[in-house]
Structure formats: structure tokens, C-alpha cells
Amino acid sequence: MADPDTRPVVVMLCTGNAARSVMATVMGRARTDAVRFVGAGTHSIEGLPMSNRTRRALEDLGLADRSHRSHQLTAADAEDADLIVAFAPEHVDYVRRVHPTAAARTATIKRLVADLRPGPDALARRVAALNLAGAEVPRTEEVVDPGGGEDDAFEACAKEINSLMDRLLFLL
């Protein structure tokens, strides 16, 4: 395992830390230990387990995390992050308003898989080259929140995030 003190920290950020960021965090942790993944929400109630629909969608992909508890993004999370991966434009807006010093390290997962380049430079340097702090974030960059939907909405969301995580992990 990589030394935990030197691994890049990637925060996966959605609204309640109940579906999208949970799925991505579990997927990332299952695929690599070279990155420390942290899941968080912009409007979370601290300490709740993931929903049954999120759990079932992950299980359909052969993944599980029985220890997950929802977590509100803190100032320490934002400062420690080498990268904050958002799932909707409003999550990027939230970081820009509440944690402005992390704005240059925050983008949607769709923006990152399109624009981040692999290479020998450290993740922080490659992220800085994207000039994210004031970049426009179009609605098309959203991964639709399955919350309130039925199992099929969660399954579709998990499949979309799974595909995006395959691409993102290659770039980290």
C-alpha cells in the first residue's frame, strides 16, 4: 500500500453524501489504494448510513461498504484535498462560495475526465493547469441525482459513475 501520508487526497462531493459521492468513493477505494478518497456532501446530515437503493446499486456492481456514514464537507476537507470532484454545477458553486481557497481544485467529474491530462507531474500541478477557479460550469456537466427515484435510477447512476470513475482513475 502507498504511504497514506503522501497519497493524493480526492474528495468526492455531492449534495447529501448519500448516493453519487458514496458510489464514487466506494468505487475509487475498491480500485486503488494510491489515492485517499473522502466522500462528502454540501448539505449532509452527519453520520447517516447510505440508502438501501445506493447499497443495492453498488452491490449490483459487486461493491459494498457497510461502514459508510454521511459527512458534511468541512474546511479541513477542502484544504486537505488535492482535488474535489463534484457531481453537479451547484456543488462547484458551493465550494466557490463556502471554501473559496479550494475553488482552483474543484471541478465536476465530467469536466475532469474531459480536460485533465495524465502525466508525470503531480496531480496538484495538473489540476492547477486547468484554471478551474472561475471556469464556467455548464448544466451538461451534471450527473443526475437519483435521490427520490426508484432502484433503476440508482442503478443507472451507479453505471454512469462507474464509467466516469474508470476514466478518472486513469488520470489520477
Protein Blocks (a to p, Z undefined) as FASTA:
>chain_A
ZZfklgccdddddfkopmmmmmmmmmmmmmockbccddddfbbcehiacdfklmmmmmmn
opacfkbccddddfklmmmpmbdcdfbfklmmmmmmmmmmlmmmgccfklmmmmpccdjb
dfklmmmmnommlgccdfklpccdfehiafklmmmmmmmmmmmmmmmmmmZZ
